[in-house]
Amino acid sequence: MTTPNTPEEIRNELSELEAQIAELQNHADDLRRDLAETSDKSATIEAAEQQEALISQLDVRRRGLMERLENV
C-alpha cells in the first residue's frame, strides 16, 4: 500500500477503508448473531473478535487519513 498524497488519493483510500470497515462489521455482527446456532462457540467468538480487532486497526488508519485530509 502506497501512502496517498493528494486529497483525491486520500479520499479514495478513505472510501475503500470505510467500505472494508462496513463489510467487516457486518460479518462480525453476523458471527455474533449466529452464536446461539453454532456448535463451536469459542471459534465463532474468536472469529468475531478477530474481525473487530481488524476493524479497530482500519479505523485508526481511517482517522489518520481524515486528519491528513483536513491538513491538505
mmCIF file of the N, C-alpha and C atoms, coordinates in Angstrom:
data_MODEL
# 
_entry.id   MODEL 
# 
loop_
_atom_site.group_PDB 
_atom_site.id 
_atom_site.type_symbol 
_atom_site.label_atom_id 
_atom_site.label_alt_id 
_atom_site.label_comp_id 
_atom_site.label_asym_id 
_atom_site.label_entity_id 
_atom_site.label_seq_id 
_atom_site.pdbx_PDB_ins_code 
_atom_site.Cartn_x 
_atom_site.Cartn_y 
_atom_site.Cartn_z 
_atom_site.occupancy 
_atom_site.B_iso_or_equiv 
_atom_site.pdbx_formal_charge 
_atom_site.auth_seq_id 
_atom_site.auth_comp_id 
_atom_site.auth_asym_id 
_atom_site.auth_atom_id 
_atom_site.pdbx_PDB_model_num 
ATOM 1   N N  . MET A 1 1  ? 0.844   -1.164  0.000  1.00 0.00 ? 1  MET A N  1 
ATOM 2   C CA . MET A 1 1  ? 0.000   0.000   0.000  1.00 0.00 ? 1  MET A CA 1 
ATOM 3   C C  . MET A 1 1  ? 0.898   1.237   0.000  1.00 0.00 ? 1  MET A C  1 
ATOM 4   N N  . THR A 1 2  ? 0.690   2.100   -0.978 1.00 0.00 ? 2  THR A N  1 
ATOM 5   C CA . THR A 1 2  ? 1.455   3.336   -1.014 1.00 0.00 ? 2  THR A CA 1 
ATOM 6   C C  . THR A 1 2  ? 0.709   4.402   -0.232 1.00 0.00 ? 2  THR A C  1 
ATOM 7   N N  . THR A 1 3  ? 1.462   5.379   0.234  1.00 0.00 ? 3  THR A N  1 
ATOM 8   C CA . THR A 1 3  ? 0.857   6.456   1.004  1.00 0.00 ? 3  THR A CA 1 
ATOM 9   C C  . THR A 1 3  ? 0.194   7.441   0.053  1.00 0.00 ? 3  THR A C  1 
ATOM 10  N N  . PRO A 1 4  ? -1.096  7.707   0.238  1.00 0.00 ? 4  PRO A N  1 
ATOM 11  C CA . PRO A 1 4  ? -1.770  8.669   -0.628 1.00 0.00 ? 4  PRO A CA 1 
ATOM 12  C C  . PRO A 1 4  ? -1.253  10.077  -0.340 1.00 0.00 ? 4  PRO A C  1 
ATOM 13  N N  . ASN A 1 5  ? -1.078  10.862  -1.388 1.00 0.00 ? 5  ASN A N  1 
ATOM 14  C CA . ASN A 1 5  ? -0.514  12.195  -1.215 1.00 0.00 ? 5  ASN A CA 1 
ATOM 15  C C  . ASN A 1 5  ? -1.479  13.310  -1.564 1.00 0.00 ? 5  ASN A C  1 
ATOM 16  N N  . THR A 1 6  ? -2.290  13.119  -2.577 1.00 0.00 ? 6  THR A N  1 
ATOM 17  C CA . THR A 1 6  ? -3.202  14.179  -2.984 1.00 0.00 ? 6  THR A CA 1 
ATOM 18  C C  . THR A 1 6  ? -4.526  14.021  -2.243 1.00 0.00 ? 6  THR A C  1 
ATOM 19  N N  . PRO A 1 7  ? -5.291  15.099  -2.129 1.00 0.00 ? 7  PRO A N  1 
ATOM 20  C CA . PRO A 1 7  ? -6.607  14.983  -1.486 1.00 0.00 ? 7  PRO A CA 1 
ATOM 21  C C  . PRO A 1 7  ? -7.479  13.915  -2.151 1.00 0.00 ? 7  PRO A C  1 
ATOM 22  N N  . GLU A 1 8  ? -7.405  13.813  -3.460 1.00 0.00 ? 8  GLU A N  1 
ATOM 23  C CA . GLU A 1 8  ? -8.209  12.809  -4.165 1.00 0.00 ? 8  GLU A CA 1 
ATOM 24  C C  . GLU A 1 8  ? -7.774  11.393  -3.782 1.00 0.00 ? 8  GLU A C  1 
ATOM 25  N N  . GLU A 1 9  ? -6.468  11.154  -3.704 1.00 0.00 ? 9  GLU A N  1 
ATOM 26  C CA . GLU A 1 9  ? -5.966  9.838   -3.299 1.00 0.00 ? 9  GLU A CA 1 
ATOM 27  C C  . GLU A 1 9  ? -6.383  9.514   -1.867 1.00 0.00 ? 9  GLU A C  1 
ATOM 28  N N  . ILE A 1 10 ? -6.322  10.509  -0.999 1.00 0.00 ? 10 ILE A N  1 
ATOM 29  C CA . ILE A 1 10 ? -6.725  10.305  0.398  1.00 0.00 ? 10 ILE A CA 1 
ATOM 30  C C  . ILE A 1 10 ? -8.212  9.975   0.465  1.00 0.00 ? 10 ILE A C  1 
ATOM 31  N N  . ARG A 1 11 ? -9.039  10.729  -0.272 1.00 0.00 ? 11 ARG A N  1 
ATOM 32  C CA . ARG A 1 11 ? -10.484 10.462  -0.278 1.00 0.00 ? 11 ARG A CA 1 
ATOM 33  C C  . ARG A 1 11 ? -10.789 9.065   -0.834 1.00 0.00 ? 11 ARG A C  1 
ATOM 34  N N  . ASN A 1 12 ? -10.062 8.668   -1.878 1.00 0.00 ? 12 ASN A N  1 
ATOM 35  C CA . ASN A 1 12 ? -10.268 7.327   -2.443 1.00 0.00 ? 12 ASN A CA 1 
ATOM 36  C C  . ASN A 1 12 ? -9.927  6.247   -1.423 1.00 0.00 ? 12 ASN A C  1 
ATOM 37  N N  . GLU A 1 13 ? -8.808  6.413   -0.727 1.00 0.00 ? 13 GLU A N  1 
ATOM 38  C CA . GLU A 1 13 ? -8.437  5.413   0.281  1.00 0.00 ? 13 GLU A CA 1 
ATOM 39  C C  . GLU A 1 13 ? -9.433  5.415   1.438  1.00 0.00 ? 13 GLU A C  1 
ATOM 40  N N  . LEU A 1 14 ? -9.900  6.603   1.827  1.00 0.00 ? 14 LEU A N  1 
ATOM 41  C CA . LEU A 1 14 ? -10.918 6.677   2.880  1.00 0.00 ? 14 LEU A CA 1 
ATOM 42  C C  . LEU A 1 14 ? -12.170 5.913   2.473  1.00 0.00 ? 14 LEU A C  1 
ATOM 43  N N  . SER A 1 15 ? -12.578 6.093   1.248  1.00 0.00 ? 15 SER A N  1 
ATOM 44  C CA . SER A 1 15 ? -13.766 5.409   0.748  1.00 0.00 ? 15 SER A CA 1 
ATOM 45  C C  . SER A 1 15 ? -13.575 3.894   0.786  1.00 0.00 ? 15 SER A C  1 
ATOM 46  N N  . GLU A 1 16 ? -12.406 3.428   0.358  1.00 0.00 ? 16 GLU A N  1 
ATOM 47  C CA . GLU A 1 16 ? -12.112 1.997   0.392  1.00 0.00 ? 16 GLU A CA 1 
ATOM 48  C C  . GLU A 1 16 ? -12.091 1.470   1.826  1.00 0.00 ? 16 GLU A C  1 
ATOM 49  N N  . LEU A 1 17 ? -11.466 2.224   2.725  1.00 0.00 ? 17 LEU A N  1 
ATOM 50  C CA . LEU A 1 17 ? -11.404 1.807   4.129  1.00 0.00 ? 17 LEU A CA 1 
ATOM 51  C C  . LEU A 1 17 ? -12.791 1.742   4.745  1.00 0.00 ? 17 LEU A C  1 
ATOM 52  N N  . GLU A 1 18 ? -13.623 2.736   4.460  1.00 0.00 ? 18 GLU A N  1 
ATOM 53  C CA . GLU A 1 18 ? -14.973 2.752   5.020  1.00 0.00 ? 18 GLU A CA 1 
ATOM 54  C C  . GLU A 1 18 ? -15.782 1.562   4.517  1.00 0.00 ? 18 GLU A C  1 
ATOM 55  N N  . ALA A 1 19 ? -15.596 1.189   3.248  1.00 0.00 ? 19 ALA A N  1 
ATOM 56  C CA . ALA A 1 19 ? -16.286 0.013   2.711  1.00 0.00 ? 19 ALA A CA 1 
ATOM 57  C C  . ALA A 1 19 ? -15.792 -1.261  3.396  1.00 0.00 ? 19 ALA A C  1 
ATOM 58  N N  . GLN A 1 20 ? -14.480 -1.361  3.602  1.00 0.00 ? 20 GLN A N  1 
ATOM 59  C CA . GLN A 1 20 ? -13.920 -2.534  4.288  1.00 0.00 ? 20 GLN A CA 1 
ATOM 60  C C  . GLN A 1 20 ? -14.424 -2.619  5.719  1.00 0.00 ? 20 GLN A C  1 
ATOM 61  N N  . ILE A 1 21 ? -14.439 -1.482  6.409  1.00 0.00 ? 21 ILE A N  1 
ATOM 62  C CA . ILE A 1 21 ? -14.913 -1.455  7.795  1.00 0.00 ? 21 ILE A CA 1 
ATOM 63  C C  . ILE A 1 21 ? -16.370 -1.899  7.858  1.00 0.00 ? 21 ILE A C  1 
ATOM 64  N N  . ALA A 1 22 ? -17.204 -1.385  6.962  1.00 0.00 ? 22 ALA A N  1 
ATOM 65  C CA . ALA A 1 22 ? -18.622 -1.757  6.956  1.00 0.00 ? 22 ALA A CA 1 
ATOM 66  C C  . ALA A 1 22 ? -18.797 -3.251  6.694  1.00 0.00 ? 22 ALA A C  1 
ATOM 67  N N  . GLU A 1 23 ? -18.042 -3.784  5.746  1.00 0.00 ? 23 GLU A N  1 
ATOM 68  C CA . GLU A 1 23 ? -18.135 -5.210  5.427  1.00 0.00 ? 23 GLU A CA 1 
ATOM 69  C C  . GLU A 1 23 ? -17.691 -6.073  6.610  1.00 0.00 ? 23 GLU A C  1 
ATOM 70  N N  . LEU A 1 24 ? -16.576 -5.699  7.226  1.00 0.00 ? 24 LEU A N  1 
ATOM 71  C CA . LEU A 1 24 ? -16.081 -6.454  8.381  1.00 0.00 ? 24 LEU A CA 1 
ATOM 72  C C  . LEU A 1 24 ? -17.043 -6.368  9.557  1.00 0.00 ? 24 LEU A C  1 
ATOM 73  N N  . GLN A 1 25 ? -17.625 -5.186  9.773  1.00 0.00 ? 25 GLN A N  1 
ATOM 74  C CA . GLN A 1 25 ? -18.566 -5.025  10.877 1.00 0.00 ? 25 GLN A CA 1 
ATOM 75  C C  . GLN A 1 25 ? -19.802 -5.885  10.653 1.00 0.00 ? 25 GLN A C  1 
ATOM 76  N N  . ASN A 1 26 ? -20.287 -5.910  9.411  1.00 0.00 ? 26 ASN A N  1 
ATOM 77  C CA . ASN A 1 26 ? -21.438 -6.767  9.103  1.00 0.00 ? 26 ASN A CA 1 
ATOM 78  C C  . ASN A 1 26 ? -21.106 -8.233  9.361  1.00 0.00 ? 26 ASN A C  1 
ATOM 79  N N  . HIS A 1 27 ? -19.916 -8.643  8.967  1.00 0.00 ? 27 HIS A N  1 
ATOM 80  C CA . HIS A 1 27 ? -19.506 -10.040 9.176  1.00 0.00 ? 27 HIS A CA 1 
ATOM 81  C C  . HIS A 1 27 ? -19.394 -10.358 10.669 1.00 0.00 ? 27 HIS A C  1 
ATOM 82  N N  . ALA A 1 28 ? -18.778 -9.464  11.432 1.00 0.00 ? 28 ALA A N  1 
ATOM 83  C CA . ALA A 1 28 ? -18.655 -9.673  12.880 1.00 0.00 ? 28 ALA A CA 1 
ATOM 84  C C  . ALA A 1 28 ? -20.036 -9.724  13.533 1.00 0.00 ? 28 ALA A C  1 
ATOM 85  N N  . ASP A 1 29 ? -20.931 -8.836  13.094 1.00 0.00 ? 29 ASP A N  1 
ATOM 86  C CA . ASP A 1 29 ? -22.298 -8.840  13.626 1.00 0.00 ? 29 ASP A CA 1 
ATOM 87  C C  . ASP A 1 29 ? -23.002 -10.159 13.310 1.00 0.00 ? 29 ASP A C  1 
ATOM 88  N N  . ASP A 1 30 ? -22.817 -10.652 12.070 1.00 0.00 ? 30 ASP A N  1 
ATOM 89  C CA . ASP A 1 30 ? -23.419 -11.934 11.688 1.00 0.00 ? 30 ASP A CA 1 
ATOM 90  C C  . ASP A 1 30 ? -22.895 -13.071 12.558 1.00 0.00 ? 30 ASP A C  1 
ATOM 91  N N  . LEU A 1 31 ? -21.585 -13.074 12.797 1.00 0.00 ? 31 LEU A N  1 
ATOM 92  C CA . LEU A 1 31 ? -20.999 -14.119 13.640 1.00 0.00 ? 31 LEU A CA 1 
ATOM 93  C C  . LEU A 1 31 ? -21.608 -14.093 15.037 1.00 0.00 ? 31 LEU A C  1 
ATOM 94  N N  . ARG A 1 32 ? -21.727 -12.921 15.599 1.00 0.00 ? 32 ARG A N  1 
ATOM 95  C CA . ARG A 1 32 ? -22.282 -12.823 16.958 1.00 0.00 ? 32 ARG A CA 1 
ATOM 96  C C  . ARG A 1 32 ? -23.766 -13.196 16.980 1.00 0.00 ? 32 ARG A C  1 
ATOM 97  N N  . ARG A 1 33 ? -24.495 -12.806 15.942 1.00 0.00 ? 33 ARG A N  1 
ATOM 98  C CA . ARG A 1 33 ? -25.918 -13.139 15.861 1.00 0.00 ? 33 ARG A CA 1 
ATOM 99  C C  . ARG A 1 33 ? -26.125 -14.656 15.761 1.00 0.00 ? 33 ARG A C  1 
ATOM 100 N N  . ASP A 1 34 ? -25.234 -15.314 15.022 1.00 0.00 ? 34 ASP A N  1 
ATOM 101 C CA . ASP A 1 34 ? -25.356 -16.753 14.803 1.00 0.00 ? 34 ASP A CA 1 
ATOM 102 C C  . ASP A 1 34 ? -24.744 -17.587 15.926 1.00 0.00 ? 34 ASP A C  1 
ATOM 103 N N  . LEU A 1 35 ? -24.224 -16.947 16.928 1.00 0.00 ? 35 LEU A N  1 
ATOM 104 C CA . LEU A 1 35 ? -23.531 -17.639 18.011 1.00 0.00 ? 35 LEU A CA 1 
ATOM 105 C C  . LEU A 1 35 ? -24.401 -18.714 18.667 1.00 0.00 ? 35 LEU A C  1 
ATOM 106 N N  . ALA A 1 36 ? -25.663 -18.431 18.860 1.00 0.00 ? 36 ALA A N  1 
ATOM 107 C CA . ALA A 1 36 ? -26.548 -19.394 19.527 1.00 0.00 ? 36 ALA A CA 1 
ATOM 108 C C  . ALA A 1 36 ? -26.756 -20.657 18.696 1.00 0.00 ? 36 ALA A C  1 
ATOM 109 N N  . GLU A 1 37 ? -26.594 -20.537 17.382 1.00 0.00 ? 37 GLU A N  1 
ATOM 110 C CA . GLU A 1 37 ? -26.866 -21.665 16.497 1.00 0.00 ? 37 GLU A CA 1 
ATOM 111 C C  . GLU A 1 37 ? -25.628 -22.497 16.170 1.00 0.00 ? 37 GLU A C  1 
ATOM 112 N N  . THR A 1 38 ? -24.461 -22.047 16.578 1.00 0.00 ? 38 THR A N  1 
ATOM 113 C CA . THR A 1 38 ? -23.234 -22.753 16.215 1.00 0.00 ? 38 THR A CA 1 
ATOM 114 C C  . THR A 1 38 ? -22.822 -23.736 17.298 1.00 0.00 ? 38 THR A C  1 
ATOM 115 N N  . SER A 1 39 ? -22.161 -24.805 16.878 1.00 0.00 ? 39 SER A N  1 
ATOM 116 C CA . SER A 1 39 ? -21.709 -25.797 17.860 1.00 0.00 ? 39 SER A CA 1 
ATOM 117 C C  . SER A 1 39 ? -20.350 -25.420 18.451 1.00 0.00 ? 39 SER A C  1 
ATOM 118 N N  . ASP A 1 40 ? -19.538 -24.669 17.699 1.00 0.00 ? 40 ASP A N  1 
ATOM 119 C CA . ASP A 1 40 ? -18.207 -24.276 18.175 1.00 0.00 ? 40 ASP A CA 1 
ATOM 120 C C  . ASP A 1 40 ? -18.227 -22.796 18.555 1.00 0.00 ? 40 ASP A C  1 
ATOM 121 N N  . LYS A 1 41 ? -18.793 -22.523 19.701 1.00 0.00 ? 41 LYS A N  1 
ATOM 122 C CA . LYS A 1 41 ? -18.971 -21.143 20.146 1.00 0.00 ? 41 LYS A CA 1 
ATOM 123 C C  . LYS A 1 41 ? -17.647 -20.414 20.335 1.00 0.00 ? 41 LYS A C  1 
ATOM 124 N N  . SER A 1 42 ? -16.646 -21.088 20.876 1.00 0.00 ? 42 SER A N  1 
ATOM 125 C CA . SER A 1 42 ? -15.373 -20.407 21.127 1.00 0.00 ? 42 SER A CA 1 
ATOM 126 C C  . SER A 1 42 ? -14.712 -19.981 19.824 1.00 0.00 ? 42 SER A C  1 
ATOM 127 N N  . ALA A 1 43 ? -14.784 -20.811 18.788 1.00 0.00 ? 43 ALA A N  1 
ATOM 128 C CA . ALA A 1 43 ? -14.201 -20.442 17.492 1.00 0.00 ? 43 ALA A CA 1 
ATOM 129 C C  . ALA A 1 43 ? -14.968 -19.281 16.870 1.00 0.00 ? 43 ALA A C  1 
ATOM 130 N N  . THR A 1 44 ? -16.280 -19.279 17.030 1.00 0.00 ? 44 THR A N  1 
ATOM 131 C CA . THR A 1 44 ? -17.093 -18.195 16.483 1.00 0.00 ? 44 THR A CA 1 
ATOM 132 C C  . THR A 1 44 ? -16.799 -16.891 17.201 1.00 0.00 ? 44 THR A C  1 
ATOM 133 N N  . ILE A 1 45 ? -16.682 -16.947 18.517 1.00 0.00 ? 45 ILE A N  1 
ATOM 134 C CA . ILE A 1 45 ? -16.342 -15.746 19.291 1.00 0.00 ? 45 ILE A CA 1 
ATOM 135 C C  . ILE A 1 45 ? -14.965 -15.241 18.886 1.00 0.00 ? 45 ILE A C  1 
ATOM 136 N N  . GLU A 1 46 ? -14.010 -16.155 18.743 1.00 0.00 ? 46 GLU A N  1 
ATOM 137 C CA . GLU A 1 46 ? -12.655 -15.762 18.341 1.00 0.00 ? 46 GLU A CA 1 
ATOM 138 C C  . GLU A 1 46 ? -12.660 -15.111 16.960 1.00 0.00 ? 46 GLU A C  1 
ATOM 139 N N  . ALA A 1 47 ? -13.424 -15.661 16.038 1.00 0.00 ? 47 ALA A N  1 
ATOM 140 C CA . ALA A 1 47 ? -13.508 -15.086 14.693 1.00 0.00 ? 47 ALA A CA 1 
ATOM 141 C C  . ALA A 1 47 ? -14.104 -13.682 14.742 1.00 0.00 ? 47 ALA A C  1 
ATOM 142 N N  . ALA A 1 48 ? -15.147 -13.501 15.537 1.00 0.00 ? 48 ALA A N  1 
ATOM 143 C CA . ALA A 1 48 ? -15.756 -12.174 15.673 1.00 0.00 ? 48 ALA A CA 1 
ATOM 144 C C  . ALA A 1 48 ? -14.772 -11.195 16.297 1.00 0.00 ? 48 ALA A C  1 
ATOM 145 N N  . GLU A 1 49 ? -14.036 -11.643 17.305 1.00 0.00 ? 49 GLU A N  1 
ATOM 146 C CA . GLU A 1 49 ? -13.053 -10.766 17.949 1.00 0.00 ? 49 GLU A CA 1 
ATOM 147 C C  . GLU A 1 49 ? -11.923 -10.397 16.994 1.00 0.00 ? 49 GLU A C  1 
ATOM 148 N N  . GLN A 1 50 ? -11.527 -11.331 16.135 1.00 0.00 ? 50 GLN A N  1 
ATOM 149 C CA . GLN A 1 50 ? -10.501 -11.021 15.136 1.00 0.00 ? 50 GLN A CA 1 
ATOM 150 C C  . GLN A 1 50 ? -11.010 -9.980  14.144 1.00 0.00 ? 50 GLN A C  1 
ATOM 151 N N  . GLN A 1 51 ? -12.263 -10.124 13.739 1.00 0.00 ? 51 GLN A N  1 
ATOM 152 C CA . GLN A 1 51 ? -12.861 -9.140  12.833 1.00 0.00 ? 51 GLN A CA 1 
ATOM 153 C C  . GLN A 1 51 ? -12.890 -7.763  13.500 1.00 0.00 ? 51 GLN A C  1 
ATOM 154 N N  . GLU A 1 52 ? -13.274 -7.729  14.762 1.00 0.00 ? 52 GLU A N  1 
ATOM 155 C CA . GLU A 1 52 ? -13.360 -6.466  15.491 1.00 0.00 ? 52 GLU A CA 1 
ATOM 156 C C  . GLU A 1 52 ? -11.986 -5.839  15.697 1.00 0.00 ? 52 GLU A C  1 
ATOM 157 N N  . ALA A 1 53 ? -10.954 -6.657  15.901 1.00 0.00 ? 53 ALA A N  1 
ATOM 158 C CA . ALA A 1 53 ? -9.593  -6.129  16.035 1.00 0.00 ? 53 ALA A CA 1 
ATOM 159 C C  . ALA A 1 53 ? -9.132  -5.507  14.720 1.00 0.00 ? 53 ALA A C  1 
ATOM 160 N N  . LEU A 1 54 ? -9.451  -6.156  13.623 1.00 0.00 ? 54 LEU A N  1 
ATOM 161 C CA . LEU A 1 54 ? -9.103  -5.611  12.311 1.00 0.00 ? 54 LEU A CA 1 
ATOM 162 C C  . LEU A 1 54 ? -9.856  -4.311  12.053 1.00 0.00 ? 54 LEU A C  1 
ATOM 163 N N  . ILE A 1 55 ? -11.107 -4.264  12.449 1.00 0.00 ? 55 ILE A N  1 
ATOM 164 C CA . ILE A 1 55 ? -11.900 -3.039  12.317 1.00 0.00 ? 55 ILE A CA 1 
ATOM 165 C C  . ILE A 1 55 ? -11.228 -1.906  13.082 1.00 0.00 ? 55 ILE A C  1 
ATOM 166 N N  . SER A 1 56 ? -10.753 -2.181  14.279 1.00 0.00 ? 56 SER A N  1 
ATOM 167 C CA . SER A 1 56 ? -10.073 -1.158  15.083 1.00 0.00 ? 56 SER A CA 1 
ATOM 168 C C  . SER A 1 56 ? -8.824  -0.649  14.382 1.00 0.00 ? 56 SER A C  1 
ATOM 169 N N  . GLN A 1 57 ? -8.050  -1.554  13.788 1.00 0.00 ? 57 GLN A N  1 
ATOM 170 C CA . GLN A 1 57 ? -6.843  -1.145  13.065 1.00 0.00 ? 57 GLN A CA 1 
ATOM 171 C C  . GLN A 1 57 ? -7.194  -0.283  11.857 1.00 0.00 ? 57 GLN A C  1 
ATOM 172 N N  . LEU A 1 58 ? -8.212  -0.691  11.121 1.00 0.00 ? 58 LEU A N  1 
ATOM 173 C CA . LEU A 1 58 ? -8.624  0.093   9.958  1.00 0.00 ? 58 LEU A CA 1 
ATOM 174 C C  . LEU A 1 58 ? -9.176  1.448   10.376 1.00 0.00 ? 58 LEU A C  1 
ATOM 175 N N  . ASP A 1 59 ? -9.854  1.493   11.510 1.00 0.00 ? 59 ASP A N  1 
ATOM 176 C CA . ASP A 1 59 ? -10.396 2.756   11.998 1.00 0.00 ? 59 ASP A CA 1 
ATOM 177 C C  . ASP A 1 59 ? -9.280  3.731   12.370 1.00 0.00 ? 59 ASP A C  1 
ATOM 178 N N  . VAL A 1 60 ? -8.201  3.226   12.945 1.00 0.00 ? 60 VAL A N  1 
ATOM 179 C CA . VAL A 1 60 ? -7.046  4.080   13.251 1.00 0.00 ? 60 VAL A CA 1 
ATOM 180 C C  . VAL A 1 60 ? -6.496  4.663   11.954 1.00 0.00 ? 60 VAL A C  1 
ATOM 181 N N  . ARG A 1 61 ? -6.367  3.817   10.938 1.00 0.00 ? 61 ARG A N  1 
ATOM 182 C CA . ARG A 1 61 ? -5.882  4.281   9.632  1.00 0.00 ? 61 ARG A CA 1 
ATOM 183 C C  . ARG A 1 61 ? -6.837  5.327   9.054  1.00 0.00 ? 61 ARG A C  1 
ATOM 184 N N  . ARG A 1 62 ? -8.142  5.073   9.160  1.00 0.00 ? 62 ARG A N  1 
ATOM 185 C CA . ARG A 1 62 ? -9.154  5.999   8.637  1.00 0.00 ? 62 ARG A CA 1 
ATOM 186 C C  . ARG A 1 62 ? -9.051  7.357   9.318  1.00 0.00 ? 62 ARG A C  1 
ATOM 187 N N  . ARG A 1 63 ? -8.907  7.344   10.641 1.00 0.00 ? 63 ARG A N  1 
ATOM 188 C CA . ARG A 1 63 ? -8.795  8.617   11.364 1.00 0.00 ? 63 ARG A CA 1 
ATOM 189 C C  . ARG A 1 63 ? -7.532  9.371   10.970 1.00 0.00 ? 63 ARG A C  1 
ATOM 190 N N  . GLY A 1 64 ? -6.438  8.644   10.746 1.00 0.00 ? 64 GLY A N  1 
ATOM 191 C CA . GLY A 1 64 ? -5.204  9.280   10.298 1.00 0.00 ? 64 GLY A CA 1 
ATOM 192 C C  . GLY A 1 64 ? -5.367  9.926   8.935  1.00 0.00 ? 64 GLY A C  1 
ATOM 193 N N  . LEU A 1 65 ? -6.055  9.240   8.036  1.00 0.00 ? 65 LEU A N  1 
ATOM 194 C CA . LEU A 1 65 ? -6.294  9.802   6.708  1.00 0.00 ? 65 LEU A CA 1 
ATOM 195 C C  . LEU A 1 65 ? -7.203  11.023  6.780  1.00 0.00 ? 65 LEU A C  1 
ATOM 196 N N  . MET A 1 66 ? -8.211  10.966  7.634  1.00 0.00 ? 66 MET A N  1 
ATOM 197 C CA . MET A 1 66 ? -9.108  12.115  7.789  1.00 0.00 ? 66 MET A CA 1 
ATOM 198 C C  . MET A 1 66 ? -8.334  13.327  8.296  1.00 0.00 ? 66 MET A C  1 
ATOM 199 N N  . GLU A 1 67 ? -7.436  13.088  9.229  1.00 0.00 ? 67 GLU A N  1 
ATOM 200 C CA . GLU A 1 67 ? -6.615  14.175  9.762  1.00 0.00 ? 67 GLU A CA 1 
ATOM 201 C C  . GLU A 1 67 ? -5.717  14.750  8.669  1.00 0.00 ? 67 GLU A C  1 
ATOM 202 N N  . ARG A 1 68 ? -5.107  13.868  7.881  1.00 0.00 ? 68 ARG A N  1 
ATOM 203 C CA . ARG A 1 68 ? -4.260  14.342  6.777  1.00 0.00 ? 68 ARG A CA 1 
ATOM 204 C C  . ARG A 1 68 ? -5.069  15.150  5.779  1.00 0.00 ? 68 ARG A C  1 
ATOM 205 N N  . LEU A 1 69 ? -6.283  14.701  5.486  1.00 0.00 ? 69 LEU A N  1 
ATOM 206 C CA . LEU A 1 69 ? -7.137  15.392  4.529  1.00 0.00 ? 69 LEU A CA 1 
ATOM 207 C C  . LEU A 1 69 ? -7.493  16.787  5.028  1.00 0.00 ? 69 LEU A C  1 
ATOM 208 N N  . GLU A 1 70 ? -7.721  16.918  6.321  1.00 0.00 ? 70 GLU A N  1 
ATOM 209 C CA . GLU A 1 70 ? -8.032  18.226  6.903  1.00 0.00 ? 70 GLU A CA 1 
ATOM 210 C C  . GLU A 1 70 ? -6.851  19.183  6.805  1.00 0.00 ? 70 GLU A C  1 
ATOM 211 N N  . ASN A 1 71 ? -5.636  18.632  6.783  1.00 0.00 ? 71 ASN A N  1 
ATOM 212 C CA . ASN A 1 71 ? -4.435  19.467  6.774  1.00 0.00 ? 71 ASN A CA 1 
ATOM 213 C C  . ASN A 1 71 ? -3.863  19.693  5.377  1.00 0.00 ? 71 ASN A C  1 
ATOM 214 N N  . VAL A 1 72 ? -4.531  19.184  4.341  1.00 0.00 ? 72 VAL A N  1 
ATOM 215 C CA . VAL A 1 72 ? -4.029  19.363  2.968  1.00 0.00 ? 72 VAL A CA 1 
ATOM 216 C C  . VAL A 1 72 ? -4.538  20.673  2.419  1.00 0.00 ? 72 VAL A C  1 
# 
